[in-house]
Amino acid sequence: MGMSTRLHPLHGLWSLTNRELAKWYKVPVILIISLIQPIVWLAFFGKSMNFATMFTNGLNIPGLNIPKQVIDEVAAEVLKANFGTTDYFSFLAVGMLSFITLFTSLQSGMSIVWDRRLGVLSKLLTTPVPRGNIIMAKVLNSMIRSLVQSTIVLIIAIMLGMKLNPSLNPLDVLGAYAALALMSMGFASLFVTLALRSTSWESQMAIMNLLNMPLMFASNSFYPVKSMPWWLKPIALINPLTYVNDINRQLLLGITGQSLVLDYAYLIAFAVIFSAIGVVLSWRYLSEA
């Protein structure tokens, strides 16, 4: 009896994804190391940048006796007008969720480089698994890792004093995770695509280090877009991190932002376009050579 050669489009996708995840959950030290930087940002930078106290100390003008209550009210209004909240730590904590997602996604290209160098990729290409699934498995692995790490960072931020929206509900949390997943999907697809023909992990690391900090600082992770110089605003407005942070601050903190529909539409387009490019180019560039 002849065996059908038709395979499900998702054939082998979960097996390949689980293989990628096993490299991570079987070596917990990798998870711990990846969490150090955002936790340091939260614990040291986030807590030290107490803008309310800085504002109050700055108004201790000799000879001018202003009641502390008035100073506190003015400080609260200034913070509210600039950051949408009187608590800068909470504002920064949301930015750290997108940062850990970005950092994990940028590392996704390293996996395919090592698979090529170790000969694993050549073996995979001799199997009936669709080539696009090889790419999407690495993207899915990056998304899962990003969401797990973001959850840990969020829990730590809450323990350190992050003030959540009093009316927060499960749909808001799901919406925040959806935004992080879409961003991870887009960036992971982009970096896996860049690594398709590469055999040098050094080049991938160089690209990651080149883009990591600029992407974070050219967004609203640390300060609102309206506070940026004119030449930086256009860059921030095309940066996916800006849209993720806007969504998460609205949903998790209750801060007023731009249209959620526009934010999600941008992230969906970003994720779909780069995922499609990755799948299409995988058929062209992946080879046994």
CORHUQUI-V813964 format. One record per backbone hydrogen bond with DSSP energy under -0.5 kcal/mol. NH is the residue of the N-H (numbers start at 1). CO is the residue of the C=O. E is the energy in kcal/mol with one decimal. If there is no record, write none. Layout:
BEGIN
nh;co;e
NH;CO;E
NH;CO;E
END
This chain:
BEGIN
nh;co;e
11;8;-2.5
13;10;-2.2
16;12;-2.3
17;13;-2.2
18;14;-3.1
19;15;-1.7
20;16;-1.8
21;17;-2.5
22;18;-2.2
23;19;-0.9
23;20;-0.5
24;20;-0.5
24;21;-1.3
25;21;-2.7
26;22;-1.5
27;24;-1.1
30;27;-1.9
31;27;-0.6
32;28;-2.2
33;29;-2.6
34;30;-2.0
35;31;-1.1
35;32;-0.6
36;32;-0.8
36;33;-0.9
37;33;-0.6
39;35;-1.8
40;36;-2.5
41;37;-2.4
42;38;-2.2
43;39;-3.2
44;40;-2.6
45;40;-1.0
46;41;-2.9
47;42;-0.9
48;44;-1.8
49;45;-2.1
50;48;-2.1
51;49;-1.3
54;50;-2.2
55;51;-2.5
56;52;-2.0
57;53;-2.8
58;54;-1.8
59;55;-0.6
59;56;-1.2
60;57;-1.3
61;59;-2.3
64;61;-2.1
65;63;-0.7
66;64;-1.1
67;65;-0.5
71;67;-2.0
72;68;-2.8
73;69;-2.0
74;70;-2.4
75;71;-2.9
76;72;-2.4
77;73;-2.0
78;74;-2.4
79;75;-2.6
80;76;-2.4
81;77;-2.3
82;78;-1.8
83;79;-3.2
84;79;-0.7
84;80;-1.1
85;79;-0.7
88;86;-0.7
91;87;-1.4
92;88;-2.7
93;89;-2.6
94;90;-1.6
95;91;-1.1
96;92;-1.7
97;93;-1.1
98;94;-1.3
99;95;-1.7
100;96;-2.3
101;97;-1.4
102;98;-2.5
103;99;-2.9
104;100;-1.9
105;101;-2.1
106;102;-2.4
107;103;-0.8
107;104;-0.5
108;105;-1.5
109;106;-0.5
110;107;-1.3
111;107;-0.6
111;108;-0.7
112;108;-0.7
113;109;-1.4
114;110;-2.1
115;111;-2.2
116;112;-1.9
117;113;-2.2
118;114;-2.4
119;116;-0.7
120;115;-1.0
121;115;-2.1
123;119;-1.4
124;120;-2.2
125;121;-2.0
126;123;-1.0
127;124;-1.4
133;130;-1.1
134;130;-0.9
134;131;-0.7
135;131;-1.2
136;132;-2.6
137;133;-2.1
138;134;-1.0
139;135;-1.8
140;136;-3.1
141;137;-2.3
142;138;-1.9
143;139;-2.2
144;140;-2.4
145;141;-2.4
146;142;-2.5
147;143;-2.2
148;144;-2.1
149;145;-2.5
150;146;-2.5
151;147;-1.9
152;148;-1.8
153;149;-2.3
154;150;-2.6
155;151;-2.4
156;152;-2.3
157;153;-2.6
158;154;-2.3
159;155;-2.1
160;156;-1.7
161;158;-0.9
162;157;-2.3
164;162;-0.8
165;252;-3.7
168;165;-2.2
172;169;-0.8
173;169;-1.6
174;170;-2.5
175;171;-2.3
176;172;-2.0
177;173;-2.3
178;174;-2.3
179;175;-1.8
180;176;-1.9
181;177;-2.6
182;178;-2.3
183;179;-2.1
184;180;-2.4
185;181;-2.5
186;182;-2.1
187;183;-2.5
188;184;-2.8
189;185;-2.0
190;186;-2.0
191;187;-2.4
192;188;-2.4
193;189;-2.1
194;190;-1.9
195;191;-1.0
196;193;-1.2
198;195;-1.0
201;199;-0.6
204;200;-1.2
205;201;-2.4
206;202;-2.3
207;203;-2.2
208;204;-2.3
209;205;-2.6
210;206;-1.9
211;207;-1.9
212;208;-2.1
213;209;-0.6
215;211;-2.3
216;212;-1.5
217;213;-3.0
218;214;-2.3
219;216;-0.6
221;216;-0.7
227;224;-1.4
228;225;-1.8
232;229;-1.3
233;229;-1.4
234;230;-0.7
236;232;-2.2
237;233;-2.0
238;234;-0.6
238;235;-1.0
239;235;-0.5
239;236;-0.7
240;238;-0.6
242;239;-1.3
243;239;-0.8
244;240;-2.1
245;241;-2.8
246;242;-1.8
247;243;-2.2
248;244;-2.7
249;245;-2.4
250;246;-1.8
251;247;-2.6
252;248;-2.9
253;248;-0.6
253;249;-1.0
254;249;-0.8
254;250;-0.5
255;249;-2.1
263;259;-2.0
264;260;-2.8
265;261;-2.3
266;262;-2.2
267;263;-2.0
268;264;-2.9
269;265;-2.2
270;266;-2.4
271;267;-2.6
272;268;-2.8
273;269;-2.5
274;270;-1.7
275;271;-1.9
276;272;-2.5
277;273;-2.2
278;274;-2.1
279;275;-2.3
280;276;-2.6
281;277;-2.6
282;278;-1.4
283;279;-1.0
283;280;-0.6
284;280;-0.8
285;281;-3.1
286;282;-1.6
END
